Every structure is written in structure tokens, then in C-alpha cells.
Amino acid sequence: MKPPAENRGQTTTNRGQTTISLANADASSAGSGKLWSDPDLSGHGLSAEGDVNLSPRRRRYETAHVGEATRAWLDRDSAAFLHQSLSTPCMDTLAESDGIWLTDVEGRRFMDFHGNNVHQVGYRHPRVVEAVRQALDTLPFSPRRFTNRYAVELAERLGALAPDPLGKVLFAPGGALAIGMALKLARAATGRHKTISLWDSFHGASLDAISIGGEAVFRRGIGPLLPGTEHAPPCDPRDCRFRCNGACDARCAEYIAYMLDKEEDVAAVVVETIRCTDVQVPPPGYYRVLREACDRHGTLLIADEVPIALGRTGTMFAFEHYDVVPDMVVLGKGLGGAVMPMAALVARRDLDVAQTMALGHYTHEKSSLGCAAALATLDVIEDEGLLARSQRLGEQALVRLHRLKARHPLVNDVRGIGLLLGIELRHADGRPARDAAEQAMYECLARGLSFKVGQGNVLTLSPPLVIDERDLARALDILDESLAAVETAA
Ligand SMILES: Cc1ncc(COP(=O)(O)O)c(C=O)c1O
């Protein structure tokens, strides 16, 4: 009998291609802490960043839920778009989005606890829509030779929001592009090119971003990546390479300090302040160690907060949870208010050292529409008290998730910060329960709740921060019912 898909082994050939073997690649368990080092194999290691669009469960979900109207659009989508993992072929066709809700062409509604993390203020927030409409009526595009009031006001606003010494800004139409600008600026400012970043991290899908990213689904089989991009183990107390057994003492940060001591000429350490895909929240000491090590070596600390800044974790910037300020922070996604593609690099003022280089030079660099959307989004976050709301609702949700954990054997850990919540599923022997996580996701979708599965076995909830308390409670009921259904079927 074949072992379950998630137990199968994977080997990488010397051409970087991945083959699947049926050997049980479950885990090496040296020492007291077990290391569940098997990549997700149910989808050829694809599910680190999100759910797999080729899986049998996806097909079964479609068979049960997709009607003719939807099928016609899905077929046209499939014929027109290049296929790629994590998107086309798609699973449903949307007609509308509003507040926390997505509505498909057959009238089904989903609470969107995924939203690609663009929807802190919800969809179609009237103030954001109105701000974009006004800019559209007056200045729909601003060629790069000129500036415009929306861009200046947004740059000033972000510069003022970020703590000193952060303060100078560049915009880009996407997070990966803003990460690219940060990498270029780090090279220009230090005269070095090396970076240290973390395995399992995601910084965008462009070639420079996947060079510092740490997920096989983006890096495999693509050929040479940027030179000098070293990787270190992430802070992941439940799967700690330094065997902290769940009680992180920042040994993983000490290891990065050690790498900096050895390598000496590293331009930048690039980290997601809190890893979004599976809600990894490093302990307070982690960033102190990194900050001190970077300072000792003249290395810049770059915080990638593309999905988690602007209130997701309960603060404007996630690094505010730690007593450190990075040398650069990268923002994106929700900055465009779930309307416009918009990202920003906010750097230390004294890093304004690249006047003769083009760091960004993107056509939509000072997008009047994007900046108008961002200004309105910041207004909404402030005026509707969304930072405090995110904290309060997040704490309430976490209390419920702990109760849920007590009832569901599959739930091995629940964690969260603000309205970024993770429910980690493992089997009784500690193996990541990836198949069950995928099943739980489709059970929830069938009941009208959409969310992301990170690293294959973590249900990641990131609802709009404007969510009504009753809707949040209903979503957690759906999760509860769905986990029960998965456990009953097992
Ligand atoms: C942590 C992080 N950095 C960067 C990016 C890239 O942003 P974009 O998709 O806008 O290029 C993402 C996108 O998911 C992300 O999660």
C-alpha cells in the first residue's frame, strides 16, 4: 500500500529538478527535539506558500461546488493564462468583493480571511474608493519627471509614521519590487553585495526576491540565483534546528550573528519581522541579537513587512513589538487599501546615498491613484482605531482558539499577534498534518470561509481589521465545525 502522500520522500536531482520517491522521508529525530524536515510532498513541496492548485482535493472541491457558469470562466481562464503553481488553474470565479466578503458568480459568499493580505480596511472601503475616484477624475497618472501632491503627502506621512532614524521613502507598484530596491540600496550604501536571509521565508516572486527567499516552490529548477545570498534557519520553535524544544532562546539569532562574524562583509540581513505564512513570532530577544550583530558588522537590517504592517499585528509596523528599529522597512499589499497595487521602501534618512543610481525607476513609481488610496487607507486605520481593534479582536480570537485546541486533537498549537492568527495541525506523533490542513481548508470554503494554509500545515487567518465581532465569531464556529468534520472523516 502506498504511504499517505504527505509521507513520501523527495530528492532533488543535480539539475535542480525534484523527483518524488516513495521512501518514507518523515523526519530525522536526533536529540531530544524532533526535526520534521520533510518538505511538503503532497503537492511536490508546493504548499509552503499557499494551497496547491493541482491537488486531488482541489478537484474534488470543484466537482462538488463549481457549477456551469463558473466552469465556463475557469475554462477560459485556464486556456488564456499561463499555468503556474498557486494560481491558474483557479478554483472559483469572483463577481464582487465588499467589506470582509467575496461573492462568486454563482452568488456564493465567502468571508475572506486570506485576501492576499491587502485588505486591512476591507474591500471597497468608501473612503478609499472615493479618494481613488477623486484622483482618477483629476490626475489619473503622473509621469516620473513630475511629482504630485498625493505622492509627496504619502512620502511625508510614512516618513513621519516610521520611528527615527527611518524617514526617506521610495514607492513601487509591488512588494517584490520594493524588496529589490532595498537590496540595491543596501549594496549602494555598504559597497557589499552579500545578504543573509531565512529559509522558508518569502519576499516576493521576482528573481532577486526568490534569491533571498527560502521556499523551494519558487527556487527550484529556475537556474542560478543571485550570488552571495546566504540563508540561515528561521525562528521556528516547533521545528527548531537548534532544538530549543518550543522555548526559543534566540539561538537561531545567535547563529546569524555567528554567520556575520565569519562572513564579515554582508550588506544586509533581510527578515520578515513576523513570518506571515505560518505566524512565526520571534521572542523579544531575537531582534536585539540581530540588531547588535548587524551594528557590529556595518550590516543593514531590512524588515520585510509587506503583508503585516499597517495594523495586521496590532501596531503600524510589526517591528514596534520589539525594541529595535531596522535600517529599512518594506511595506506593500494593504498600503493600496485593497484597491491599488502599492508598495514602499522606508529607509534611514542617512541612507540617501544613491543619487547616481536608479533604485526603482518604475513606471508607476509615484502613482497618484496608489498614493491617494494609501493616504485614505492610513486615514481609515487611524480614524477607525484599527490598531487597537486588531489587538482587541486578536486577543479575543486567540482565547477561542485555545478552547478549540483543547477540543481538537489535530490542533497542536495556536498562536497569533493582532489579527494574524495561526492554527498548526499535527498528528499525534508530531508529524505535520498537511493533508488534514488542506481538508480543513476545503471544509471551511464549503461553509463560506476562505483562508490560507501556510507551510502546508498552518491554517492562517488574516481577516480584515474592520470585521464585525459576530462575523469573527461565526468564522471561528466554521473552523470548529470543519475541524470536527476532518477528524470524523479520519
Ligand atoms: C513577506 C512578503 N514580502 C514580499 C512579498 C511580495 O509582494 P508582492 O506580491 O506585492 O510582490 C510578499 C507577498 O506575498 C510577502 O508576503
The ligand as an SDF file (V2000), in Angstrom:
LIG
                    3D

 16 16  0  0  0  0  0  0  0  0999 V2000
    6.6280   38.8710    3.2140 C   0  0  0  0  0  0  0  0  0  0  0  0
    6.3770   39.2680    1.7850 C   0  0  0  0  0  0  0  0  0  0  0  0
    7.2860   40.0020    1.1420 N   0  0  0  0  0  0  0  0  0  0  0  0
    7.1210   40.3720   -0.1440 C   0  0  0  0  0  0  0  0  0  0  0  0
    6.0070   39.9880   -0.8560 C   0  0  0  0  0  0  0  0  0  0  0  0
    5.8600   40.3480   -2.3120 C   0  0  0  0  0  0  0  0  0  0  0  0
    4.8410   41.2470   -2.5330 O   0  0  0  0  0  0  0  0  0  0  0  0
    4.1850   41.3570   -3.9990 P   0  0  0  0  0  0  0  0  0  0  0  0
    3.3870   40.1250   -4.2150 O   0  0  0  0  0  0  0  0  0  0  0  0
    3.3670   42.6100   -3.9450 O   0  0  0  0  0  0  0  0  0  0  0  0
    5.3270   41.4670   -4.9580 O   0  0  0  0  0  0  0  0  0  0  0  0
    5.0290   39.2040   -0.2210 C   0  0  0  0  0  0  0  0  0  0  0  0
    3.8310   38.7500   -0.9580 C   0  0  0  0  0  0  0  0  0  0  0  0
    3.0940   37.8830   -0.5490 O   0  0  0  0  0  0  0  0  0  0  0  0
    5.2220   38.8260    1.1250 C   0  0  0  0  0  0  0  0  0  0  0  0
    4.3230   38.0690    1.7720 O   0  0  0  0  0  0  0  0  0  0  0  0
  1  2  1  0
  2  3  1  0
  2 15  2  0
  3  4  2  0
  4  5  1  0
  5  6  1  0
  5 12  2  0
  6  7  1  0
  7  8  1  0
  8  9  2  0
  8 10  1  0
  8 11  1  0
 12 13  1  0
 12 15  1  0
 13 14  2  0
 15 16  1  0
M  END
$$$$
